[in-house]
Amino acid sequence: MISFIVPAYNEERLLGATLQAINAVAQVLDEPCEVIVVDDGSTDRTADIGREHGAQVVAVAHRQIAATRNAGARAARGDVFVFVDADTLVHEALVRLALQAMREGAVGGGAVVRFDGAMPLYARVMVPLVVKLLQVGRLAAGCFLFCKRTAFEAVGGFDEAWFAAEELGLSQALKKKGTFVILREPVLSSGRKLRTHSAREMLTLLGHLFRGGLGAVKQRQGLDLWYAQRREDPHKDV
């Protein structure tokens, strides 16, 4: 069985499209699938939307992404995990390539990320560089990461000491267990954080991470990009 695990916090606007895309893929695959939405203390209709789309909804109150992802994995029954962010659209070709990679021996992997909508100038410069660095370093972006259950459990899942970049930590851990691949087939994710945060704010965040090193992602302070109140995205559609 394939377990699609979707962490979500106040994602009523985008979650429906994400689940529709997952369900469309699940209908054409040759093996059973389940969809798990991990609702991390949402105050909107996130949980209702999950149930309306046939997902199993797991309620938690962590406000910590690694712990939320792990809660979904604990509830999952599949032998393959596919972690998909609530603002990300998967498609059949992408998921089939992920499954093929694992059949051929990979323990897990990610995909090249593309972002929806118009991007500010700084993002048009920065994003291709970051995407290429992730590809060369064989590090999965958090919006789409897949792995075998056995490998996930062998490394202890996502490190819950990390409040951000937990997908990079898991990527590194999984690489020690076997082949970890970054698919060239792209996944589409929301560019809302890039549209709603200025170049100065992004540079401030990068400076915080550079100065603080690993310690910077082990506390919520300074990680407003992920944990502050979400800003309104002028681009309305994924």
C-alpha positions in Angstrom: 0.0 0.0 0.0 1.1 3.6 -0.7 0.4 6.1 2.0 0.2 9.7 1.0 0.8 11.9 4.1 -0.2 15.5 4.0 0.7 17.8 7.0 -1.6 20.8 7.2 -2.2 23.9 9.3 -5.0 26.3 8.2 -4.9 25.1 4.6 -8.5 25.3 3.7 -7.8 27.4 0.5 -5.3 25.0 -1.1 -5.8 21.6 0.5 -8.8 20.6 -1.7 -6.8 20.9 -4.9 -3.9 19.0 -3.3 -6.2 16.1 -2.3 -7.9 16.1 -5.7 -4.6 15.6 -7.4 -3.6 12.8 -5.0 -6.9 11.1 -5.5 -6.6 11.3 -9.2 -3.2 9.6 -9.1 -4.4 7.0 -6.6 -7.3 6.0 -9.0 -4.9 5.0 -11.8 -2.2 3.2 -9.8 -2.0 -0.5 -9.7 -1.9 -0.8 -5.9 -4.0 0.3 -3.0 -3.5 3.8 -1.6 -4.5 5.7 1.4 -4.5 9.5 2.1 -3.8 10.9 5.5 -4.2 14.5 6.4 -2.4 15.5 9.6 -4.3 18.5 10.9 -1.9 20.3 13.2 -4.3 22.5 15.3 -6.0 24.2 12.4 -8.7 26.8 13.2 -10.3 26.8 9.8 -12.0 24.0 7.7 -8.8 22.1 7.0 -10.0 18.9 8.8 -13.5 19.1 7.1 -11.9 19.5 3.7 -9.7 16.5 4.3 -12.7 14.3 5.2 -14.8 15.7 2.3 -12.1 14.3 0.0 -12.0 10.9 1.6 -8.8 11.3 3.6 -8.2 10.0 7.0 -7.7 13.0 9.3 -5.3 12.7 12.2 -5.6 15.6 14.7 -2.4 16.7 16.5 -1.4 19.9 18.2 2.4 20.1 17.7 2.9 23.3 15.5 6.1 21.6 14.7 6.5 20.2 11.2 8.7 17.2 11.8 6.5 15.9 14.6 3.4 16.5 12.4 4.9 14.5 9.6 5.9 11.7 11.9 2.4 11.5 13.3 1.2 10.8 9.8 3.7 8.1 9.3 2.7 6.4 12.6 -1.0 6.4 11.4 0.0 5.1 7.9 -0.5 1.4 6.9 1.5 1.5 3.7 5.0 0.1 3.0 5.7 3.3 0.9 5.4 6.8 2.3 4.8 9.8 0.0 4.9 13.1 1.9 3.1 15.9 0.1 2.7 19.4 1.4 -0.8 20.8 1.5 0.0 23.4 -1.2 1.5 20.9 -3.7 0.1 19.1 -6.7 1.4 15.7 -7.6 0.7 13.9 -10.9 0.7 10.4 -12.3 4.0 10.5 -14.1 5.8 11.8 -11.0 4.4 9.2 -8.6 5.0 6.4 -11.1 8.7 7.4 -11.4 9.0 7.5 -7.6 7.6 4.0 -7.3 9.8 2.8 -10.2 12.9 4.2 -8.4 12.1 2.3 -5.2 11.4 -0.9 -7.2 14.8 -0.5 -8.7 16.4 -0.3 -5.3 16.2 3.4 -4.1 15.2 3.9 -0.5 13.6 7.2 -1.3 13.9 10.5 -2.9 12.4 13.8 -4.0 11.8 15.8 -7.1 12.7 19.0 -8.8 10.3 21.8 -7.6 8.5 24.3 -9.8 6.5 27.1 -8.2 3.1 28.4 -9.4 2.3 32.0 -10.3 4.3 35.1 -10.9 7.5 35.4 -8.9 9.3 38.5 -7.7 12.7 39.2 -9.3 14.7 38.0 -6.3 12.9 34.7 -6.4 13.4 34.3 -10.2 17.1 34.5 -9.5 17.3 32.6 -6.2 15.0 29.6 -6.9 16.8 28.0 -9.8 20.1 28.1 -7.8 18.5 26.5 -4.7 16.7 23.9 -6.9 20.0 23.0 -8.6 21.8 22.8 -5.3 19.2 20.4 -3.9 19.4 18.3 -7.1 23.2 18.1 -7.0 23.3 17.4 -3.3 20.5 14.8 -3.7 18.3 16.5 -1.0 14.6 16.4 -1.2 12.5 19.6 -0.9 9.9 19.3 1.8 6.9 19.6 -0.5 7.5 16.2 -2.0 9.5 13.4 -0.4 9.0 9.6 -0.8 10.6 6.6 0.9 10.2 3.0 1.9 8.7 2.5 5.3 11.5 0.3 6.3 14.1 2.9 5.6 12.0 5.6 7.3 11.7 3.6 10.4 15.4 2.5 10.3 16.5 6.2 10.6 13.9 7.1 13.1 11.8 9.3 10.8 12.0 13.1 10.8 14.2 14.5 13.6 11.7 16.3 15.9 14.4 18.5 17.3 14.3 20.4 13.9 11.6 23.1 13.4 12.7 23.6 9.7 14.8 21.8 7.1 13.7 18.5 8.6 13.5 17.1 5.0 17.1 17.8 4.5 18.0 15.9 7.7 15.9 13.0 6.6 17.4 13.0 3.1 20.9 12.8 4.6 19.9 10.0 7.0 18.2 8.0 4.2 21.3 8.4 1.9 23.2 6.4 4.6 20.7 3.5 4.1 20.9 3.3 0.3 20.3 5.1 -2.9 18.4 8.4 -2.6 17.3 10.0 -5.9 16.0 13.4 -7.1 13.6 12.9 -10.0 13.8 15.2 -12.9 10.1 15.1 -13.3 8.9 18.3 -11.6 6.4 18.7 -8.8 4.3 21.9 -8.7 4.1 23.8 -5.3 2.8 27.1 -4.2 5.1 30.1 -4.5 3.1 32.0 -1.9 6.0 32.4 0.6 8.2 33.9 -2.1 5.4 36.3 -3.2 4.6 37.4 0.4 8.1 37.9 1.7 10.6 40.5 0.5 14.2 39.9 -0.6 15.3 41.6 2.5 13.3 39.2 4.7 14.7 36.2 2.9 18.3 37.5 3.2 17.7 38.1 6.9 16.4 34.5 7.3 19.4 33.1 5.4 21.8 35.2 7.6 20.1 33.8 10.7 20.5 30.2 9.4 24.1 30.8 8.4 25.1 32.3 11.7 23.1 29.9 13.8 24.0 26.7 11.9 22.1 23.6 13.0 21.1 25.3 16.2 19.0 27.8 14.2 16.6 25.2 13.1 16.2 23.7 16.5 14.2 26.5 17.8 11.1 28.3 16.5 12.6 31.7 17.1 13.7 33.3 13.8 11.7 30.9 11.6 8.8 33.2 11.0 8.7 32.1 7.3 7.2 28.9 8.5 5.6 29.7 11.9 4.4 33.3 11.8 0.8 34.1 10.8 0.4 33.4 7.1 0.2 36.4 4.8 -2.4 36.8 2.1 -1.1 35.7 -1.2 -2.1 38.0 -4.1 -2.1 35.0 -6.4 -5.2 33.0 -5.7 -4.8 29.8 -7.6 -2.2 27.0 -7.2 
